[in-house]
């Protein structure tokens, strides 16, 4: 704390000596006389008070600009704020494309940024010149850029549906059977059967082991998608894929999908999949997984986009070492898929409103956070207060590495972290840290899937200027997702008979009656302008 305040005081002295000079573009302070901006952000449970946060005070001294903060929270607050008629200078919050079309193109609440960026924001301009794909992705159908963005180079987000197996159980299985870690559907079933029939946790009870358990209520927790990928490429979301030409098709009405469901139903009937998977939330799964005593661990495998979805270092020592990801498995016809959008994180975040009296001031205030220095401040905080250099290899192998001195996930009033402003997060800023926290497990877990990506072929950001069509798209998506997900669970658990041609045909007929062809046409128009 004292070191951070020393930084602020030193900066204040520097600013006082240079306050009479009018700064050039990209230099600080931004203003020669004190100025103010109003900024609305989403509430972050880790940040005590934006107004008194040390990063706020530091940046105010750096720029000469005082910020009047408003924090929003709860369902619908963003739309209420945008529809209110009174707006801050900056909304530093995420937006969907339909919100940008509605409040930018149509209502004019968001102002175009491309000229402001080119003339007054050297850091943002440099990123867009380096990454023309980002410029294209954030450009609205009318040719204007209304928002800035956040990026995430984290390769672990490419595949959401991974399977994590208890490392000790897998090692014991391999030692006692002479088998290797499973790479085919048959080998996976063999391993699960062994888990079921043997005292894997060594507590003397060979009947308390649960070979596979998950939850439908968390990211990637539905491991059935992982299993189905051995039969046909199945995305985590929406049951739809697209060709390279932008032709949308459904995977949940194919023969391959049905064969995959038949196998999963077989696993369920064999007692290899816990029935609680389809009704429990993640907290219930966590209560079984997070056991310090290995003899009390009963769950052999679960799904997730990384192990930390379920395991918790707050509840279990060396939590991230307990479960390891295994490779995608090969199915009976040779299919092997790790289905992915192929896109790393890119979100539309931050706009300047029509009520802003000085848009140049606003874009200059935002510009710093697109620099390397700004990203380090957002990701790490103050050097020698929140982090320090260590002469050890980082996650990505580079030396030195940044070592965290403070806990990033508790209530504090020093940093903003990655929820407050638009930023350009690079691989170096994410993986240039000392491998002591959870990120190494994310990094290593992603490497297991590198050779198996199957691209869904949907654009990273889909634009459509027809707000009514987007509304229809969203409504249809919910209807079809709900029905196909419900039917999948019913086929697996036996409420519907996947072996029965009549039940399967009734499912197909229902999809047709709901308007599946029309829905896919709408999806094509929204995503590809077809």
C-alpha positions as CSV (number, residue, x, y, z in Angstrom):
1,X,0.0,0.0,0.0
2,X,2.8,2.5,1.0
3,X,4.7,1.7,-2.2
4,X,1.6,2.4,-4.3
5,X,1.0,5.7,-2.5
6,X,4.7,6.6,-3.1
7,X,4.1,6.0,-6.8
8,X,1.1,8.3,-6.7
9,X,2.9,11.0,-4.9
10,X,5.9,10.9,-7.3
11,X,3.6,11.1,-10.2
12,X,1.7,14.0,-8.7
13,X,5.0,15.9,-8.4
14,X,5.8,15.1,-12.1
15,X,2.3,16.2,-13.2
16,X,2.6,19.5,-11.2
17,X,5.8,20.4,-13.1
18,X,4.2,19.6,-16.5
19,X,0.7,20.9,-16.0
20,X,1.2,24.1,-17.9
21,X,2.2,22.3,-21.1
22,X,-0.4,21.2,-23.6
23,X,0.4,17.5,-24.2
24,X,0.9,15.9,-27.6
25,X,-1.2,13.0,-28.8
26,X,-0.3,9.8,-26.7
27,X,1.5,11.7,-24.0
28,X,0.5,12.4,-20.4
29,X,-1.1,14.3,-18.7
30,X,-3.9,14.3,-21.3
31,X,-5.0,17.8,-20.3
32,X,-3.3,21.0,-19.3
33,X,-6.1,21.9,-16.9
34,X,-8.1,19.6,-14.6
35,X,-11.0,17.9,-16.4
36,X,-13.8,15.4,-15.6
37,X,-15.4,12.4,-17.3
38,X,-18.4,10.3,-16.2
39,X,-17.9,6.5,-16.6
40,X,-20.4,3.7,-16.0
41,X,-19.0,0.2,-15.2
42,X,-20.4,-3.1,-14.1
43,X,-20.1,-3.9,-10.4
44,X,-17.2,-6.1,-9.5
45,X,-17.3,-7.9,-6.2
46,X,-13.5,-7.7,-5.9
47,X,-13.4,-3.9,-6.0
48,X,-14.2,-2.0,-2.9
49,X,-14.8,1.5,-4.4
50,X,-13.9,2.7,-7.8
51,X,-13.8,6.3,-6.6
52,X,-11.0,5.7,-4.0
53,X,-9.3,2.7,-5.7
54,X,-5.5,3.2,-5.9
55,X,-5.5,2.6,-9.7
56,X,-8.2,5.3,-10.0
57,X,-6.1,7.8,-8.1
58,X,-2.9,6.8,-10.0
59,X,-4.6,7.2,-13.4
60,X,-6.2,10.5,-12.3
61,X,-2.7,11.8,-11.5
62,X,-1.3,10.4,-14.8
63,X,-4.0,11.9,-17.0
64,X,-5.2,15.0,-15.1
65,X,-8.8,13.7,-15.5
66,X,-11.1,13.0,-12.6
67,X,-13.8,10.3,-13.1
68,X,-17.2,10.3,-11.7
69,X,-18.1,6.6,-11.5
70,X,-21.5,4.8,-11.7
71,X,-21.7,1.1,-11.0
72,X,-24.5,-1.0,-12.4
73,X,-25.7,-4.5,-11.3
74,X,-28.6,-6.8,-11.5
75,X,-30.7,-8.1,-14.4
76,X,-31.6,-5.5,-17.0
77,X,-29.8,-2.6,-15.6
78,X,-27.8,-2.0,-18.8
79,X,-30.9,-1.7,-21.0
80,X,-32.6,0.5,-18.4
81,X,-29.6,2.8,-18.4
82,X,-29.4,2.9,-22.2
83,X,-33.1,3.6,-22.5
84,X,-33.1,6.3,-19.8
85,X,-32.3,9.3,-21.9
86,X,-29.4,10.3,-19.7
87,X,-26.0,8.9,-20.4
88,X,-22.5,9.1,-19.0
89,X,-19.6,10.1,-21.2
90,X,-18.5,6.5,-21.4
91,X,-20.2,3.1,-20.9
92,X,-17.3,0.8,-20.0
93,X,-19.5,-2.4,-20.2
94,X,-19.9,-5.3,-22.6
95,X,-22.4,-5.0,-25.5
96,X,-24.0,-7.5,-27.9
97,X,-24.1,-6.8,-31.6
98,X,-27.9,-6.2,-31.5
99,X,-27.4,-3.7,-28.7
100,X,-24.8,-1.9,-30.8
101,X,-27.1,-1.8,-33.8
102,X,-30.0,-0.7,-31.7
103,X,-28.2,2.0,-29.6
104,X,-25.5,2.9,-32.1
105,X,-26.7,2.6,-35.7
106,X,-30.4,3.2,-35.0
107,X,-30.6,5.4,-31.9
108,X,-27.3,7.2,-32.1
109,X,-26.6,6.9,-28.4
110,X,-23.2,5.4,-29.2
111,X,-21.1,7.6,-31.4
112,X,-18.7,6.3,-34.2
113,X,-15.2,5.9,-33.0
114,X,-13.1,5.2,-36.1
115,X,-12.0,8.8,-36.7
116,X,-11.4,9.5,-33.0
117,X,-9.2,6.3,-32.9
118,X,-7.2,7.3,-36.0
119,X,-6.6,10.8,-34.8
120,X,-6.3,10.6,-31.1
121,X,-5.8,7.0,-29.9
122,X,-2.3,5.7,-30.9
123,X,-2.5,2.6,-28.8
124,X,-5.9,1.5,-30.1
125,X,-4.9,2.4,-33.7
126,X,-1.7,0.4,-33.4
127,X,-3.7,-2.7,-32.3
128,X,-6.2,-2.4,-35.1
129,X,-3.4,-2.0,-37.6
130,X,-1.6,-5.0,-36.2
131,X,-4.9,-7.0,-36.0
132,X,-7.1,-6.1,-39.1
133,X,-9.2,-9.1,-38.1
134,X,-10.2,-7.3,-34.9
135,X,-11.0,-4.1,-36.8
136,X,-13.2,-6.1,-39.2
137,X,-14.9,-8.0,-36.4
138,X,-15.9,-4.9,-34.4
139,X,-17.1,-2.9,-37.4
140,X,-20.9,-2.7,-37.5
141,X,-22.9,-3.3,-40.8
142,X,-23.1,0.4,-41.5
143,X,-19.3,0.6,-41.6
144,X,-18.8,2.4,-38.2
145,X,-17.0,1.3,-35.1
146,X,-19.2,2.0,-32.1
147,X,-17.4,0.1,-29.4
148,X,-13.9,-0.9,-28.3
149,X,-13.1,-4.4,-27.2
150,X,-11.5,-6.9,-24.9
151,X,-9.4,-9.8,-26.1
152,X,-8.2,-13.0,-24.4
153,X,-5.4,-15.1,-26.0
154,X,-6.2,-18.0,-23.7
155,X,-6.0,-21.2,-25.8
156,X,-7.8,-23.1,-23.1
157,X,-11.1,-21.4,-24.0
158,X,-11.0,-22.9,-27.5
159,X,-12.5,-26.2,-26.3
160,X,-15.1,-26.0,-23.7
161,X,-16.0,-29.7,-23.4
162,X,-12.9,-31.5,-21.9
163,X,-12.9,-34.6,-19.8
164,X,-11.0,-34.7,-16.5
165,X,-10.0,-38.0,-14.9
166,X,-8.7,-38.5,-11.4
167,X,-4.9,-38.8,-11.9
168,X,-4.4,-41.4,-9.1
169,X,-7.2,-43.6,-10.4
170,X,-5.9,-43.4,-13.9
171,X,-2.4,-44.3,-12.8
172,X,-3.7,-47.2,-10.7
173,X,-5.8,-48.5,-13.6
174,X,-2.8,-48.4,-16.0
175,X,-0.5,-50.1,-13.5
176,X,-3.0,-52.9,-12.6
177,X,-4.2,-53.6,-16.2
178,X,-1.2,-52.8,-18.3
179,X,-3.4,-50.5,-20.4
180,X,-2.6,-47.0,-21.5
181,X,-4.6,-43.9,-20.9
182,X,-7.8,-44.3,-23.1
183,X,-7.7,-42.9,-26.7
184,X,-10.7,-44.8,-28.1
185,X,-14.4,-45.1,-27.1
186,X,-13.9,-48.7,-26.2
187,X,-10.8,-48.0,-24.1
188,X,-12.7,-45.2,-22.3
189,X,-15.5,-47.6,-21.5
190,X,-13.0,-50.2,-20.3
191,X,-11.5,-47.7,-17.9
192,X,-14.9,-46.6,-16.5
193,X,-15.9,-50.2,-16.0
194,X,-12.7,-50.7,-14.0
195,X,-13.4,-47.7,-11.9
196,X,-16.9,-49.1,-11.2
197,X,-15.8,-52.5,-10.2
198,X,-12.7,-51.8,-8.1
199,X,-11.8,-50.1,-4.9
200,X,-10.1,-47.2,-6.6
201,X,-10.0,-44.9,-3.5
202,X,-8.7,-47.7,-1.2
203,X,-11.3,-47.3,1.5
204,X,-12.3,-50.9,1.5
205,X,-15.6,-50.4,-0.3
206,X,-15.5,-51.3,-4.0
207,X,-19.0,-50.0,-4.5
208,X,-18.8,-46.3,-3.7
209,X,-16.9,-45.3,-6.9
210,X,-18.7,-43.1,-9.4
211,X,-17.0,-43.5,-12.8
212,X,-18.4,-40.4,-14.4
213,X,-20.4,-37.6,-13.0
214,X,-21.1,-34.1,-14.2
215,X,-23.6,-31.2,-14.2
216,X,-25.5,-29.6,-17.0
217,X,-25.4,-26.3,-15.1
218,X,-21.8,-25.2,-15.6
219,X,-19.4,-24.4,-18.4
220,X,-18.4,-27.6,-20.2
221,X,-19.9,-29.7,-17.3
222,X,-22.1,-31.6,-19.8
223,X,-19.5,-34.3,-20.7
224,X,-21.9,-35.9,-23.1
225,X,-20.7,-33.4,-25.7
226,X,-17.2,-34.8,-25.2
227,X,-18.5,-38.3,-25.7
228,X,-20.6,-37.4,-28.7
229,X,-17.5,-35.9,-30.4
230,X,-16.3,-39.5,-31.0
231,X,-19.2,-40.0,-33.3
232,X,-19.7,-36.6,-34.9
233,X,-18.6,-33.0,-34.3
234,X,-21.0,-31.6,-31.7
235,X,-20.5,-28.0,-30.4
236,X,-21.1,-27.1,-26.8
237,X,-23.8,-24.6,-27.8
238,X,-26.8,-24.7,-30.0
239,X,-26.3,-28.1,-31.8
240,X,-25.5,-26.2,-35.1
241,X,-22.4,-26.3,-37.3
242,X,-21.6,-24.4,-40.5
243,X,-19.6,-25.2,-43.6
244,X,-16.8,-23.0,-44.7
245,X,-19.2,-21.5,-47.2
246,X,-21.6,-20.5,-44.4
247,X,-24.2,-23.1,-44.8
248,X,-25.7,-24.0,-41.4
249,X,-26.7,-27.6,-40.5
250,X,-28.0,-29.3,-37.4
251,X,-26.0,-32.2,-35.9
252,X,-28.7,-33.4,-33.5
253,X,-30.8,-35.0,-36.2
254,X,-28.1,-37.2,-37.8
255,X,-27.6,-40.9,-37.7
256,X,-24.1,-40.4,-36.2
257,X,-25.5,-38.3,-33.4
258,X,-28.1,-41.1,-32.7
259,X,-25.3,-43.7,-32.6
260,X,-23.5,-41.6,-30.1
261,X,-26.6,-41.3,-27.9
262,X,-27.0,-45.0,-28.0
263,X,-23.5,-45.5,-26.7
264,X,-24.0,-43.0,-23.9
265,X,-27.3,-44.6,-23.0
266,X,-25.4,-47.9,-22.7
267,X,-22.9,-46.3,-20.4
268,X,-25.7,-44.9,-18.3
269,X,-27.4,-48.4,-18.1
270,X,-24.1,-49.9,-17.0
271,X,-24.0,-47.5,-14.1
272,X,-20.9,-45.7,-15.5
273,X,-22.7,-42.3,-15.6
274,X,-24.3,-41.0,-12.4
275,X,-28.0,-40.1,-12.8
276,X,-27.4,-37.0,-10.7
277,X,-25.5,-35.5,-13.6
278,X,-28.7,-34.4,-15.3
279,X,-30.3,-32.7,-12.3
280,X,-27.6,-31.4,-10.0
281,X,-25.9,-28.1,-9.9
282,X,-22.1,-27.6,-9.7
283,X,-22.1,-27.1,-5.9
284,X,-23.5,-30.6,-5.5
285,X,-20.8,-32.0,-7.7
286,X,-18.1,-30.0,-5.9
287,X,-19.2,-31.4,-2.6
288,X,-18.2,-34.8,-3.8
289,X,-15.1,-33.9,-5.7
290,X,-13.3,-31.6,-3.2
291,X,-12.1,-34.0,-0.6
292,X,-8.6,-33.8,1.0
293,X,-8.8,-37.4,2.1
294,X,-8.1,-39.5,-1.1
295,X,-10.1,-42.3,0.5
296,X,-13.2,-40.1,0.4
297,X,-12.9,-39.2,-3.3
298,X,-15.5,-41.1,-5.3
299,X,-15.9,-39.3,-8.6
300,X,-13.5,-40.7,-11.3
301,X,-14.2,-38.2,-14.0
302,X,-16.1,-35.1,-14.8
303,X,-16.5,-32.5,-17.6
304,X,-15.4,-28.9,-17.8
305,X,-13.5,-26.4,-19.9
306,X,-10.9,-26.6,-17.1
307,X,-10.6,-28.5,-13.9
308,X,-11.2,-25.4,-11.8
309,X,-14.8,-25.4,-12.9
310,X,-15.2,-28.1,-10.2
311,X,-12.1,-28.5,-8.1
312,X,-11.4,-25.7,-5.6
313,X,-8.0,-24.9,-3.9
314,X,-10.1,-23.4,-1.1
315,X,-11.5,-26.8,-0.3
316,X,-8.8,-29.2,-1.4
317,X,-5.0,-29.2,-1.2
318,X,-3.2,-29.3,-4.5
319,X,-6.6,-29.2,-6.1
320,X,-5.4,-28.8,-9.7
321,X,-3.2,-31.9,-9.4
322,X,-6.0,-34.2,-8.6
323,X,-7.6,-34.4,-12.1
324,X,-5.9,-34.4,-15.5
325,X,-7.5,-33.9,-18.9
326,X,-7.4,-36.8,-21.3
327,X,-7.3,-36.5,-25.1
328,X,-10.5,-36.6,-27.3
329,X,-11.4,-40.2,-27.9
330,X,-11.8,-41.9,-31.3
331,X,-15.2,-43.4,-32.1
332,X,-16.2,-46.6,-33.9
333,X,-16.0,-45.0,-37.4
334,X,-12.7,-43.1,-36.7
335,X,-14.3,-39.8,-35.7
336,X,-12.2,-37.7,-33.3
337,X,-13.2,-34.1,-32.6
338,X,-12.5,-31.3,-30.2
339,X,-15.2,-29.0,-31.5
340,X,-14.3,-25.3,-31.2
341,X,-15.4,-22.0,-32.6
342,X,-11.7,-21.5,-33.5
343,X,-11.8,-18.0,-32.0
344,X,-10.0,-16.7,-28.9
345,X,-11.9,-14.3,-26.8
346,X,-13.1,-11.1,-28.4
347,X,-15.9,-9.0,-26.8
348,X,-17.4,-5.7,-27.6
349,X,-16.8,-3.5,-24.6
350,X,-16.9,0.3,-24.1
351,X,-18.5,3.1,-26.0
352,X,-18.6,6.9,-26.0
353,X,-22.1,8.4,-25.9
354,X,-23.8,11.3,-27.7
355,X,-24.0,13.1,-24.4
356,X,-20.2,13.3,-24.0
357,X,-19.1,16.9,-24.5
358,X,-15.5,16.1,-25.3
359,X,-15.2,12.7,-27.2
360,X,-11.5,13.4,-27.8
361,X,-10.9,13.6,-24.1
362,X,-12.9,10.3,-23.7
363,X,-11.0,8.4,-26.3
364,X,-7.6,9.6,-25.0
365,X,-8.6,8.4,-21.5
366,X,-9.6,5.0,-22.9
367,X,-6.5,4.7,-25.1
368,X,-3.9,3.9,-22.4
369,X,-5.6,0.6,-21.5
370,X,-4.9,-0.7,-25.0
371,X,-1.1,-0.3,-24.4
372,X,1.2,-3.0,-22.9
373,X,1.6,-0.9,-19.8
374,X,-2.1,-0.5,-19.4
375,X,-2.7,-4.2,-19.8
376,X,-0.1,-5.0,-17.1
377,X,-1.8,-2.6,-14.8
378,X,-5.2,-4.2,-15.4
379,X,-3.9,-7.8,-15.3
380,X,-1.3,-7.5,-12.5
381,X,-1.6,-4.1,-10.7
382,X,1.4,-2.2,-9.2
383,X,4.9,-3.5,-9.5
384,X,6.4,-4.4,-6.1
385,X,3.0,-4.0,-4.5
386,X,0.8,-6.6,-6.4
387,X,3.6,-8.3,-8.3
388,X,7.4,-8.5,-8.7
389,X,9.8,-10.0,-11.2
390,X,11.2,-13.5,-10.5
391,X,14.2,-15.0,-12.2
392,X,12.3,-18.2,-13.1
393,X,10.6,-19.3,-16.3
394,X,7.1,-18.1,-16.9
395,X,4.2,-20.4,-18.0
396,X,5.2,-19.7,-21.6
397,X,8.9,-20.4,-20.9
398,X,10.1,-16.8,-20.9
399,X,12.4,-15.5,-18.2
400,X,12.0,-13.5,-16.0
401,X,8.3,-13.9,-14.9
402,X,5.8,-11.9,-13.0
403,X,5.0,-13.3,-9.6
404,X,1.8,-12.3,-7.8
405,X,2.3,-10.8,-4.3
406,X,-1.3,-10.3,-3.5
407,X,-4.5,-12.3,-4.0
408,X,-6.5,-11.1,-7.0
409,X,-9.8,-12.7,-6.0
410,X,-10.6,-11.0,-2.7
411,X,-12.2,-7.6,-1.9
412,X,-9.5,-5.0,-2.3
413,X,-9.1,-1.4,-3.3
414,X,-5.8,-1.3,-5.2
415,X,-6.4,-2.6,-8.7
416,X,-9.2,-2.7,-11.3
417,X,-8.4,-6.1,-12.8
418,X,-9.9,-7.3,-16.1
419,X,-13.5,-6.2,-15.6
420,X,-13.4,-2.4,-15.7
421,X,-12.2,-1.1,-19.1
422,X,-11.6,-2.3,-22.7
423,X,-8.1,-3.8,-23.1
424,X,-5.9,-5.7,-25.5
425,X,-4.7,-8.8,-23.6
426,X,-1.7,-10.4,-25.2
427,X,-0.3,-13.9,-24.7
428,X,2.7,-12.5,-23.0
429,X,0.6,-10.6,-20.4
430,X,-1.4,-13.7,-19.7
431,X,1.2,-16.4,-19.8
432,X,4.2,-14.3,-18.7
433,X,3.5,-15.0,-15.1
434,X,5.3,-17.3,-12.6
435,X,3.6,-20.7,-12.8
436,X,2.2,-20.7,-9.2
437,X,-1.5,-20.1,-9.7
438,X,-4.2,-21.9,-11.7
439,X,-3.2,-20.6,-15.2
440,X,-0.5,-23.3,-15.8
441,X,-3.2,-25.9,-15.5
442,X,-5.3,-24.0,-18.1
443,X,-2.3,-23.7,-20.4
444,X,-1.3,-27.4,-20.1
445,X,-4.9,-28.6,-20.4
446,X,-5.3,-26.8,-23.7
447,X,-2.2,-28.5,-25.1
448,X,-3.9,-31.9,-24.8
449,X,-6.5,-30.8,-27.4
450,X,-4.2,-28.9,-29.8
451,X,-4.2,-31.6,-32.5
452,X,-7.9,-32.3,-32.6
453,X,-9.7,-29.1,-33.3
454,X,-12.8,-29.2,-35.4
455,X,-14.0,-25.7,-36.4
456,X,-17.7,-24.8,-36.1
457,X,-17.1,-22.1,-38.8
458,X,-19.3,-19.4,-37.2
459,X,-17.8,-15.9,-37.1
460,X,-16.2,-14.5,-34.0
461,X,-18.8,-11.7,-33.9
462,X,-22.0,-12.0,-35.9
463,X,-23.5,-8.7,-37.2
464,X,-27.0,-8.2,-38.4
465,X,-28.7,-4.8,-38.9
466,X,-32.2,-6.2,-38.7
467,X,-33.0,-5.9,-35.0
468,X,-36.3,-7.8,-35.4
469,X,-34.6,-10.7,-37.1
470,X,-32.0,-10.8,-34.2
471,X,-34.9,-10.9,-31.7
472,X,-36.5,-13.8,-33.6
473,X,-33.1,-15.5,-33.8
474,X,-32.6,-15.3,-30.1
475,X,-36.2,-16.6,-29.4
476,X,-35.8,-19.5,-31.8
477,X,-32.4,-20.4,-30.4
478,X,-33.8,-20.8,-26.9
479,X,-36.7,-22.9,-28.1
480,X,-34.5,-25.3,-30.2
481,X,-31.7,-25.5,-27.6
482,X,-34.2,-26.4,-24.8
483,X,-36.0,-29.0,-26.9
484,X,-32.8,-30.7,-28.2
485,X,-31.1,-30.7,-24.8
486,X,-34.2,-32.1,-23.1
487,X,-34.6,-34.8,-25.7
488,X,-30.9,-35.7,-25.4
489,X,-31.3,-36.2,-21.6
490,X,-34.5,-38.2,-22.1
491,X,-32.8,-40.5,-24.6
492,X,-29.8,-41.1,-22.3
493,X,-31.9,-41.7,-19.2
494,X,-34.5,-43.9,-20.9
495,X,-37.5,-41.6,-20.7
496,X,-37.4,-41.9,-24.5
497,X,-36.0,-45.1,-26.2
498,X,-33.1,-44.2,-28.5
499,X,-33.2,-47.8,-29.9
500,X,-36.9,-47.4,-30.9
501,X,-37.3,-46.1,-34.4
502,X,-40.7,-44.6,-33.6
503,X,-39.3,-42.5,-30.7
504,X,-36.5,-41.3,-32.8
505,X,-38.8,-40.4,-35.7
506,X,-41.1,-38.6,-33.4
507,X,-38.2,-36.5,-32.2
508,X,-37.2,-35.7,-35.8
509,X,-40.8,-34.9,-36.7
510,X,-41.1,-32.6,-33.7
511,X,-38.0,-30.7,-34.9
512,X,-39.5,-30.3,-38.3
513,X,-42.8,-29.2,-36.9
514,X,-41.0,-26.6,-34.8
515,X,-39.5,-25.2,-38.0
516,X,-35.9,-26.4,-38.0
517,X,-35.3,-25.5,-41.6
518,X,-36.6,-22.0,-41.0
519,X,-34.5,-21.7,-37.8
520,X,-31.3,-22.6,-39.7
521,X,-32.2,-20.1,-42.4
522,X,-32.5,-17.4,-39.8
523,X,-29.2,-18.5,-38.2
524,X,-27.5,-18.2,-41.7
525,X,-28.9,-14.7,-42.2
526,X,-27.8,-13.4,-38.8
527,X,-24.4,-14.9,-39.0
528,X,-23.5,-14.8,-42.6
529,X,-25.9,-12.3,-44.2
530,X,-27.5,-15.0,-46.3
